[in-house]
Amino acid sequence: MPDVPKITFKKARKASPELEEAFNSTDPVVHKLLERAARLEGSIRQPGVHACGIIISRDPLIETLPVMPTPEKGGKKKGADAAGGEDRLLTTQYDGHYVEPVGLLKMDFLGLKTLTVEKECVALLKDRGIDLDPDRIPDDDKLTYELFGRGETTGLFQFESDGMKKWLMALQPERLTDLVAMNALYRPGPMEYIPRFVARKQGHEPVTYDHPLMEKYLKDTYGVTVYQEQVMLLSRLLAGFTRGESDKLRKAMGKKLMDIMNELKAKFVKGCLDNPEFRIDRWKDEDEAKKLIEKIWTDWEAFASYAFNKSHAVCYAWVAYQTGYMKAHYPAEFMCAQISSEIGNFDKLPGFVAEAQEMGLELKLPDVNESGSRFVPTPDAKGIRYGLGGIKGVGEMAAAAIVAERKANGPYSGFMDFCMRLAGSNAVNKRVLENLTRTGAFSTLEPNRAKLFNNIEYAIKKAQQRAKEQSSAQANFFDLMAGGDEKASDAELADCPPFSPAEDLKNERDLLGVYVSGHPLQSCGRLIAEVSQAKIGDDYVSFSLDRLASRSADEERQAEDGEDVPTDEDVADPVQETSGGGEQDAGDGVKAGLSPIDEMLMRCADDDWLLKGLARNTVRAKGEVPYSDKRAFDRAVGSERTKFKKRFQHKKLDPLLLKRMDVRVVAMLGGCAVKTPKPRPDGSVGQKWAILSLDDGSGQADAMAYAKAWEKCSGLEGCVDRLVMVCGEVSHRAVYDKEDSARENPKLGEVLFQVKEAYPLEEAMPMISKGVRVMMRYDDPALESKMIRLGEAARKMPGRLPIFVDIVYEDGTVVKVDLGPLGRASCSIGFLSELAKVAPQSDTTYSPEDKTTLAAPEPKPWEM
């Protein structure tokens, strides 16, 4: 079956001889199977419900069309509605395409979370005495357009994707119509017009029109047809169509109704020929006029099938502009509203927090005296206070009760005061108190979280006792002597050692979804920087690819010149960026106009389909041969393809997987999800594999440990929240657009990190490092105490990594001291934290070997 949209058996049999042969097969099973499949073609597979389609009728619906009760999304399949025992969602039994022809109105009502974000942001501003009406903001605000031009559009409706950000930075919008056009163009199909639109807006390409009359409706979009309404208006201007005929044209083109289109085409041709304003200049000649009419009609046929309507684009762009205005002028309030819209969603929270931090906003711990039930800005609007309702196990009801009590009777003076006022209520129970204390919600009242956590039962008991006395109208003798109720004091709480910093941070991650007061790997930065060969997350990918690409380019250039290839240490700054449309030597005269994807793919290309696509893009980037001259353009493409093939003939490329480089990564193992395959048909069970969640402080990523690798490193299952070393391969999956059936334009897909080896860091470090060296100065008054503390840390957390101390004298002499057999430590987060307290991380070094595999290679069969 051809892999094209809207394929049918009739079309497929013409395109595929194999399918036609199968239809005519002498095998009765095959013939009957396909014959019955053809009969079933076009049948309804299952009923569906439109996400937001509403049917409106003058008369009751049951008098106009058949309806049926349908379970609502997430509801029960059979009616057990609390109200009437039946499903209340009524849907039509007619197909959606036949509802309007019978005289009903179908409207789509969309519910946008963005509008809730706007409303909440306005409410937060009102609390600060700022009245903002989003419908009355100026549409020419410079700060807002600069925000769009920088691509800082995370959280802005329909402008959040990476591709959209890239084009916004190229476009540099200056007016609302630019945003409206980008909203309409950034969709499958019209996307191919974006480069032309951007080039014309920036003045790199002249704005031209097929006919002077068309400037009236295409001027705002720089001569590019962007909206359905433009096609409708131009049909009326050029050919004298009525409003009804122009709308009929839009529908016919969009739904490819050939009979109606042929009928309207005849009217369009006649209307243009009869229009004296159209028949000017060279188009007075009928043959020239017909050529232009045919071109316009052909362009419309190709465009209108996926064109977007301007009314939608304006609404969407205006909502995006409103949120962009709030983000530009009131970042703290906007980000609070944005994060609150996903409250409790720990999957999205880290991304929003990272966005807020990039904007210079600091996320602060929840606080019973400052936090709201949702996220709120700090009084100086330079930070965000974590919402009480976002703490796992607290919930909106308990958070609302805490805030309401605080507003009614003033701030809480201490933990006991909080418990006396709220612990007796149904909303605030023991679990709520445990999670509040573990996340530091009382830190401004008592910094020792463990002390409060261990006194929860005592506090609840005291609160219940006080509530019982008050309800029985009894008064304590000492309270009467004092002249009233005495406030509970935290002085009566039993003291205890605080949680370790690592435990506090773990509680924050588990209950808040992110680390707030720090990161457990802060003390491990030097080790990770020295031992890891790549960073995790986005930086991890770019680091790996840029490093490999630079080495590859250097090797190829110098191999041609007969020079020795330098090592990584010899290359001070291997990756250089260009800006402002400048040129960069990428080899063979390739300009920097190539996309980063093409740049990376070019360096390891071998397959013909890829070379052809890269060569075409290279010729376009050079701009020396016009695309309109097909023969010259194809010759130039062939020449570039030959250059690429000759230059990269030693490279190998898997069409599905672009393999990049082997890396070694040190990170904290945040989770280990072990997968068990489904039983095979013979009843046997496949080998287990695992997904390792890694965090190195710069980002988070998943690494795939497939069956063979997981068999070797399954011991990692018990190493969650510990440092691990993972050796594996970073690669990019090559993906193609659905329309790219020839696979001529590959794009970089998701990043894959495939594990080859993985070890607890305590085991791995002795394999690649001779030990940790710590520099100390002889004239440091605390030298002796530091040496003692270092030895104590090693004894508390013993391991196999040797510790050496380099004592530096005033004259520069260095004495190297080996702490001996007792100075062997485990390379754990705990030890590194203690080491950071003794000496700055800048004074420590690990000198690891530069290898990506630690285990000895498996012997070949003939070597065994």
N, C-alpha and C positions, 0 to 999 in steps of 0.2 A: 504494500500500500504506500503510495507516495506520501511523504510527510509534509503536506500542505494544508492550509485551513480549508474548512468546508468541503472536504473530499467526499465524493459519493462513489458507489460501486460502478456507476456508468462511466464516470471520469477515470476512475482507477483502472478499469479494464482496458481503456484505450491507452493509458500511459504505461501499464505494466503487462508485458507479454506473459510473465509468469502467472499473474493472477487470472488472465484470460484462459491460459492453459489449465489452471486449476478448476475454473468454472466448467470447462469441457472435459474434465477428467473422466476416464473410464472407471475409476475407482468409485463405487457407489456411495461409500461413506463421505468422501471428499465432495463429490458432486452434490449430494443431498445437503451436506452442511452448508455449502455456499449458497445453494438455491434457497434454503430456508432463511439464511442470513439476509439475503437480498429482499425477501418478502418482509422481513422484520424492519428493514431500513426505514427510518423516518417515524417509527412508532415512538410513543412517549415512554421513556424509560421509567420515570417516576414523577409524581407531582411535586412542584416546588412553590415556595412562597417568596415573592419579591421582598427585598429587604426593607423598602420604604414606600412601596406603591400603594396609594389610597384611591379607591374607586368612589366617585361622587355621582349621585343620580338625583334627578328631580323627584322621582317617586321612590317608594321603598324598594330596596334592591331585590327583594324576593319576588317582586312583581315584574322585574326586568330580566333577570338571569338567575340560573341556579347557583346557590351558595352551599358551602359545607363548613362545619367546624373543624378547625385545625389546631393541633397543640402548639402553643407558643414556644419560642426558642428556649430550651432549658427546662421546659415543663414536662408534664407527664403525657404519655401518648394517648391514654384513654381518660375521658373526662372524670375528674374528681375535684372540680373547681370548688373552692371554699364557698363561693357565692351561690352557685346554682347547680353544682354537680356536673356541669358540662364545660367543654372548652369554649371560651368566649371569643376567640379570634376567628372571624368569619372570612373565608376566602372564596373567590369565584371558582366555578368549575369550568369556565371558559378559559382558553388560552389567552395570555396577555395581549397577543396581537389582534384578537378579535373583540376586545372589550370596547375600544373606541368606535369601530364601525357600527356597533349596535346603538350608538348614541350616548355612551357614558363618558365621563371625564376621568382620565387617569392622571393623578398628580403624584410626584415623588417628594416626600417630606424627609429631609435629611436632618439627623440630630448630630451636631458637632460638639465634641468635647472642647474645642477651641473657644466656643462661645461661653462655656462655663468658666474657662480660664480667664477670659476677659472680665466676666462678671465678678469673679473673686478678686482679681487684681484691682478693679475699681473700688471694691469694698475695702481692701487693705489701704488704698490711698485715702479713702474717706476717713479711716481711723486716724490718719495723720493730718487731717484737715485739708486734703487736696480733693477738689471736685473735678473729676474727669469724665467727660461724655465722649466715648469713642466715636460716635457719629458726627461729632463737631470738631474733630482734630483737623489741622491744616493738611492738605494733600501734597504740599510741596516742602515738607520738612527735610532739611539737608542731612541731619543726623540719621534719620531713618533710612534714607537712600544710601548713605555711606555704609550703614550696617548691612544692607542687602549686597552692596558692592564688595564687601569683605567676605561675603559668604557665611556670615554668622547667623544662619537662619534655622538653627536647631530649635524646634518648638513652634515654628511659624507654619501655618496650615499650607500644605502642598508645595512648600519651598524647602523641605528638609533634606531631600536626598543628596548624596554626594555629587551626582551628575548635575543636578540643578545648581548646587553651590558653585560648581566649576564654571558653568555658563554665566551665572550672575556676576562672578568676578571678571569674566571676559567682557560682559555687556556693560557693566557699570551703569545701572539704571539711574535715571535722573527725573523721571516722571511716572505717574501711575500707569499710563498707557504702556510703558515698557514692561512693567510687572504683569499687566493684563495679557500682553502678547506672549511673554515667557510662559505664563500659566497655560495658555492655549497650545503653544508649540511643544512643550515638554511632554509629549505623549507619543505612543507608537505611531509611526507614520510621519506626522509633521516634524519630528525631530530632525529630519534631514535638512529642513529649512533653517534650523537655528544658526549654523555657521554663516549663512548668507545674511540673515537678519542682523547678527552681531557685527559682521564686517561692514554692512551698510550703515549701521548706527554709529560705528566708530570712524566712519569716513574712509575705510580701507578699500571700499568698493563703491562705485557710483550707483546712485539710486536711479533705476530705469523703469519705464512703464511700456507695456506692449502698445498702448494707445494713449494719447494725451488725456482723453476723457477719464481714464482709469485713475489718474492722480487724485481725483476728488475723494475717492474712498480708500485708496491705498497709501496716501501720504503719511498717515500716522504710523503705519507699519513698514515704512521705508520701501514701498513697492512690492512687498511680499504679501501674498494672500494668506491670511491667518485665520479668519473667522467665517463661519457659514453665512453670517449676515452680509459680509462683503460680496459673496457670490450672489446673494439675493438682490442686493442693491445695484450691483453692476449689471445684472440681467435686465433690471428695469431701466437703467440708464442707457445701456448700449442697444437693447433690442425692444424696449418699450413694453416689457412684461408687466402685467398687473401684479398687485400684491399677492393675490391668490396663486397666480402662475409661478411667481418666484418661490413661494413656499412649496408649491408642488414640485418644482425643480429640485429644491433642497432635499425633500423626502425621497424623490425618485433616485437621485444620485447616491444618497446615503444607503438606500436599500437595494440599489442596483436593479431597479424595475425597468428593464430594457424597452418594453413597449412604450411606456410613458416617456422615457428619455428620448427615444427616436422621434416621438410626436413633438416633444418640446424642442428638440434640436432643429427640426424643420422651422418651427416658429422663431427660434433664436436667429437662424441664418437669415430668414426673410426680414425679421425686425431690424437686424443690423444693416442689411443692404438698403432698406427703406429709410434708414435714419440719416438725414443730411449732416448731422454733427459727427457721425461716424465716418462718412464718406468724404474725408478731407485728405489733402496732400496726396501721397502715393496710393492711398486707399480709394481714390476716385476710380481707379482701375478695378473692375469687378473681380478679376482673377486674383489680384493682390489682396483685395478685401476678403475674398473667400479663404485665402491661405491664413490670414490673421484670425478669422472667425474660427477656422478649424483648430488652430493652435490654442486659442483661448478655451474652446470647448473641451479639447483633449486635456489641457491642464486642469480644468475644473473637474472632469471625470476622475482624474487621479487624486485630486485633492479632497473633493467633497465627501468621499467615502469615509474619511477619518477626520474631517475638519471638526473643530470644536466651536460651540456657539459663544458669541461674545458676552451674552447676558450671564452665562455661567461664569465665564472667565473673569468678568468684572466683579461679580460677587465674591468669588474666591480670592481674587487679588486684593480686594478691599479689606476682607477679613485678615489676610496675611499682613497688609500694610498697618492695620490697627494694632495687631499684636507686635509688629515690628516697631511701631512708635512707642509702645509701652516698654518693650525690651530696651530700646535705645535711651529712653528718658528715665524710666523707673525700673532698672534691672532687678533690684532686690525684690520688689513687690511682684514683678512678672514671674521671676523664677520661683518664688514661693507659691504662687498660684499654679504654675506649671507642674511643680513637684507634687503639690497637693492633689492635682487631678489624677495622679498615679499613686496615691498614698497606699502603702501596704504592698505595692508591686515591687519586690526586691530585684526583679530582673531589669527594670528600666531605671530604677533609682540611681545606680552608680553612674550611668550616662548623664543624667541630669545634674548630678553633683559635680561631675567633671566639667560640664558646661558652665556651671555657676562659678567654679574655681577659676576657669579660664577668663571669666568676666571680672575677676578680682573679688568675688564674694566668698566669705568664709562660712562654712557650715559649722554650727555650734551644737553642742550636746543639748538634749532636751532639758528643760528646767521647769520645775513645778511653779515657780514664781514669775516666769517670763513667757513660757511656751503657750501657744494656743492649742486647740484640739487639732488644728492643721498647721502647716508651716507658716511662720510669720517672719517679717524682717526684724532685725535688731533695731533698737531705738535710733542708732546713727545711720540706718539703711545701708550699712557696709557689710552686713552678714545676714545669714539665714538661721533662724532658730528652729531646730527639729521639732516637728509637731508631735504632741503626746499621743494623738490617735494613730500615728504611724509606727509606734513601738509594737512589736509583735507581742500578742497576748494582752494588750491594754485595750485597744478598740475605741471607737468613737464615743460610746456611751460613758465609759469611765472618764475619758478625756474631757467630755463636756461637763461632767459633774465636778471635776477638779477645777476647771476654769470658772464655772458658775459660782462655786463656793469662794474662790479667791476674789472674784468681783464683788460678791455680796458682803464678805466679812474681812477683806484685806489679805495681804500676803501671808504665807505660812512662815512662822518664826522658827520652825525646826521640824524634824522628822516626827517627834511625838505629837507636836501640835497638829501636823498633817493627819496623823492617824486618829487623833481624838475627834477631829472634825469630819473625817471621811471614812475611816475604816469600818464603821458600823453600818455604812450604806450598802445596798446591794450592788452598786456599780463598782466599788473599789474593794476587791477581795485580796486574799493572800497572794495569788498569782500576779495580780496587777502590781502589788507592792514589791514583789520579788523582781519583776522586770524593770520597774522604775528605779530601784536601787542599783541593779546590775548595769544599767545604762547611764548612770551618773546624773539622773534627774534631780538628785538632792546635793550635788557636788558643791553648790554655792553655800549650802547650809552645813554640810559635813563631807569633806573630801574622801573619807575612808568608806568606800562602798561596802567592803566586807563587814564592817562594824554594823551598818544599818541592816544589811542582809541577814546577819545572824541574830538580830534583835527583833525581827518581824513578829514572831510569835508572841514575844513579851509585849510588844506595842499593841498588837491586836487584842490581847487579853486585857490590857489596861483600858483600851478604848471601849471594849464591851462592858467592862466593869463600870466605867464612868457612865455609859449610856443606860445601864440597868439602874444605877442610882438615880439618875435624872428622871427616868420614866416612873420610878416608884416614889418620887417626891421626897427622897431621903437626902440629907445633906451631911457631909463629913464635918465632924466637930472642928477640925483644924481649918476647913474652908470657912466655917462660920466665924471663927476667931479672926481670920484674915479679912473678913468683910466681904467675901464673895468667892467665886471659883478661882482657883489658882491654875495658871497655865502650866501644861505639862512641859517638862524640860528634858533636853537630850542628855543632861548630865547623869541621869539615872541609867543610861544604856551601858551595858557591859562592853568593855574595850576588847579589841582583838587585832591581830596583824592584818594589814590590808591585802587585797588580792595583788598578785604580781602584775606588772604592766602588761605582760602578754595575755593574762587572763582577762584583764579589763578590756583589752582590744578585741579579744575573741568574743566577749559578751556583746560588744558594740556591733561587730559584724553579724553575729547570729540574730540579734534582736532589732537592729536598726538597718541592716542590709549593707552598711558601709562602715569603714573605719572613720571615726570622727576626730578623736583626740590625738591621733597619730597613726602610725603604721608599724606592725610588728617587725618589718624588715628595715626599719630606719637604721638600726645598728649593724645591718648586714650589707649596707650599700657598697663598701669598699670590696668586700669579698665577691659580691655579685658582679661588680664592674670588672674585676680582674679575671674571674673564672668563667663567667658567661661569655659566649661569643656573639650573642644577639640579645636584644630586648624583646619582651613579650608585647603583644597587642600591635597597634599600628606601627609604633616605632620599631618593633621587632621585625616586622616584615620589611619596612623600607631599609632598615640597617642591613639586613641580610642581602636583599636584592641589590642595593647600591654597592655594597662591598664586593659582591661577586661580579657585578657589571663592570665596576671600575677595574678590578683585577683582569677581567676578560679583555677589556679594551686595551689595557696596558700591555698585556701579554701579546695580543695580536699585532699591535703597532711595533713593539720592540722585536718581535720575532721576524717581522719583515725587514727590520734594519739590522738584524743579526746581533742585537744587544742582549745582555743578561737581564732576566726579569727580576725586579726588586722584590724584597719581602714586604709584608704588611708594615713592618717597622720603618722601612725606607720611604714609604708613601705617607707624607705628612697630612695631606688633605686630598684624598682621592676623588671625592665627589664635589663637583663645582656646579653651582646653580646659575642660570641665566635669567634675566628679567627684561621686561620691556620689549619683547620681540627680537632680542639680539640673537646672534648666531653662536653656535658651540660646535666644536669639532667632534663629530660622532663617527668619523671615519668615512672615506669615500665621498666627502663633500656633502654628507647628509645634514640638513639644517635642523636647528632645535625646534622647528615648527612641528615636528613629529610629536605625537602624544607620548606620554610616559609609557603607556602600554606597548606602543610600537617600538620605542627605544629599547625596552627590556626584551621584547620578543625577538627583535632584530639580532640581538647578540647571541642567540642560540637557535637561530632558525635553520631548518634543513628541509622540511617537507615542502613540496611544490605549492600546495594551496596557500601555505603561510607566506612563502617567498613572494608569491604573486600579489597578495594583499599588501605586504610591506612595500614592495616596489611601487605599487600604484600610489600609496600614501606618500612615498618619498618624492615621486615626480610632482605630485600636487604641492608638496611643501616647497619644492624648489621654485615652482611657478614659472619655469622657463618655457614649458610647452603648454599651450591652452588645451583644456579638456575638450573644447569643441572640435579641434582638429584630431579626429579619432585615429587616423593613420599615424600621424607623428606621435601622438600620445602613447599609442600601443607600442611603437618602436622604442620610445624612451623607457616604458615599463619593462620591455624585454631586456633592454640594456642593463637597467638597474637590477633586475632579477638575476642576470648572469653574474654581475659583480657580487651580489649577496651569496649566490651559490658557490662561487669560487672561494670567497673569503671564509665562509662558514661550513665548508664541506666536511670538516672534521667533527662538526657538532652533530649530536643526535637529539631528536625531539620526539617524545611521545605525544601524539595528537591530543590525547585526553589529559595529559598531566605534564606541566612544564616543570621539570625538576631543576631546582636551583642550587642548593648547597647543603652540606652536612653542617650541623651546628651542635653546640653544647650549651645547655641552659641550666642555670641554677635558679630555683624558685621554691616557694612554699607550696606544698601540695594541699590545695584547698578542698579537694574531694576526689574520690575514686569510684566511678560507677562501673561495676563489673557486669558485662552483658553475657547472657547465655543464649546461644542460637536456638532456633526452633528445631525440634527433632526432624531428622531426615526421613524420607519415605520408608527407609528400611528400619526405622526405629532408633537408629544410633543418634547420639547427640554430638554436635560439633564442638570444637574447642572454644573456651571462653576467651573474651577479649575485654578491653577496658577503655574508658575515657578518663584521662587524668586532667583535672582542673588545676592549672598552674597560675601562680601570682608572684611576680618578682618586684612588686612595688611600682613598676611603670605601667602595668596593665595586666590583664587577665586573658588567658587563652586556653583552649582545650587541645590536648595531645592524644592522638589515637595509638593505643598499644594493641596491635592486632595479635592474633592467636600465638604466633611464633615468638614475638617479643614478650607478650604477657606471660607466657610459660616461664620465661627466664626471670621476670621481675615482679611476679605476683606478690612477693613479700611487701611491696609498697602499699598494699591494702591497709596495713597497720601503721602507716607513716603519715596519716592526715594531720595537717597543721605542723608538719616538720619540714625542714629543708631537704630537697632532693636534687640530684643531678640527673638530667635527662639528655641523652644523646640521640639525635634523630635527624630527619631530613625535612627541610622546609620546601614546599612546592606550591605552585599555583595551578588551579584547574583551568583549562581553557574552555570557555563557553562561547556560544554563538547565539545570535538572535534567531527567533523562530523563522523569520523570513529568509535567513541566510542559509538556504538549502544547499548551496554549493560550498559552504564553509570557507568562504574567502576572507572573512573579517573576524578573526578570533579576538576575544576579549578576555582579560584576566578575571577569573572567577574567584571563588573563596580560597583562602589560604589553608593549606593542610600542613599539620606537623605530625609526622609519623615517627613513632618511637622505635628506636632500635635497641637501646639499652637504657636502664634507669636504676638508680641506686639511692639509698639514703646518703645524704652528704657526708655523714660521719664515716661511711665506708669508702666513699669515692675520693675524698680529698687526699688521703695518703697515697692514692694511686697516681695522682697528677702533681702533687706538691710535696716538697721535702720538709715543709713546716711553715708556720707563721712567724714572721719577724716583727718585733715591736721595737721602735726606736725610743729611747729615753735619754735625757740629758743628765750628765753627772752633777751639774750644779743645781739641779732641781731639788729643793728642800724636801719634797715628798717622795723622792726616789725610793727610799727604803720601804715606806708604806705601800707604794705602788707595786714593788716587787713582791711583797707579802700578799697583797690582794690578788695579784696575778696567779701566784702559786695556789692560793686558796680556791680560786675559781677553777683551776685545772683539777684540783683534788675533788671538788664537788661534782664536776662534770668530766670524769676521766674518759679518755679515748686514745686514739692512735696518732693524732697529729702533734708533732713536736713543736715546742715553743722556744724561740730564741729571742734574746734581748740584745739589741745593739746599743751599748752605752757610749754616748758621744761626749768627749771631753771638750773643753773650751778651745784647745788648739786644733780641733778637728780630728784628733785620734779617735778611732772606733774600736771598742773592745766587745767581742762577740761572746755572749754568755748563753750556754745551753742549760736549760732548767733541769735537764736530766730525766731519768725514768719517771719521776713523779710529775714532771712538767709535760705530760702528754694529755691533750684535751680532746673532747668530742667537738666537732664543728657544728654545734647546734645553735639555735636562736638564743637560748639561755646563756651559753658561754660567750657568744658574740656580744650580747647585751652587757655582760660583766666586763668584757674586754674594752668596750666603748667607754665605760666609766673610768677605766684605768688610763687609757691613752686615746687620743683623738684617732679617728679612722684614717686620717691622712698620714699618721705615723705607723701604720701597719701595712704589711705586704705579704702576699701568699706565693708569688712567683710560680704560677701553674705552668705545666707543660701545654704546648699548643697541639692537642690531639682531640679528635671528635669521637674516637672509639676507645674504650678502656679495656674491654675483654679481649683476650687473645683470639686471633682469627680461628674459625673452625677448620680443622684439618680436612683436606680434600680426600675423597674416597680412596685414592691410590696411596695416600700418605698414612692411612690408618693401619 
